[in-house]
Amino acid sequence: MAGGIRENHGDELSENHEINVTPFIDVMLVLLIIFMVAAPLATVDVNVDLPASSAKPAERPDEPLYLTVKEDLTLNLGNDAVTREALAAALEQTTQGNKDTRIFLRADKAVDYGQFMEVMNLLRDAGYLKIALVGLESVSSAAAAPASDAAQPAATQPSAGGGAP
C-alpha cells in the first residue's frame, strides 16, 4: 500500500514495491490530445486538375471488356449501349458469370466525378471488383515524339492503377 502507516518510527524507510503509473497515464493523455488535434490537419482538401497518367500501360488481355461512360452519361459495354439498370445482367452475360474479369472503365473528360463514382458503385454492387481505369498516354518531354507523330491523337491504354483487391 503506497500510503500505509509506518509502525516503526525509525529513520529507515520501508521499500515500496508498487509501480507508479501516474506519469505513464499523463504521457498517454498528452499523446492522445496531440493526435486528436493533428489528425484533422492530415486530411487533404485541395481542388486539383489531375494530369494524364505517365505510368507504363498494363498488359491488355486478348479481349478486353470496356465499359464507357459517355459525355451524356450513357453507358456502353463494348460497342453496345446498356442502361444502368441492365448493366449487371449485361456484365453477367458478357463475362459468363466470371466475377474476376477485369473491367476497363473509361469516361469522357466532361463526366462529373460523382457520376463516374456511381458507375464504379454499380460495378461493385454487381460483384465486379477488378476495375482498371483507362486514360490517354501522356508523352514525357524526354521521349517526345517527332512532329509528324504529334499530329496523331494518342491511343487509349489501360493505366497501371485502378482496380480493387
KAPEVEN-V823747 format. One record per helix or strand of 2 or more residues. SS is the DSSP state (H for helix, E for strand). FROM is the first residue (numbers start at 0). LEN is the number of residues. If there is no record, write none. Layout:
SS;FROM;LEN
SS;FROM;LEN
//
This chain:
H;21;20
E;64;5
E;74;3
E;79;3
H;86;9
E;102;5
H;112;13
E;130;6
H;146;4
E;155;3
//
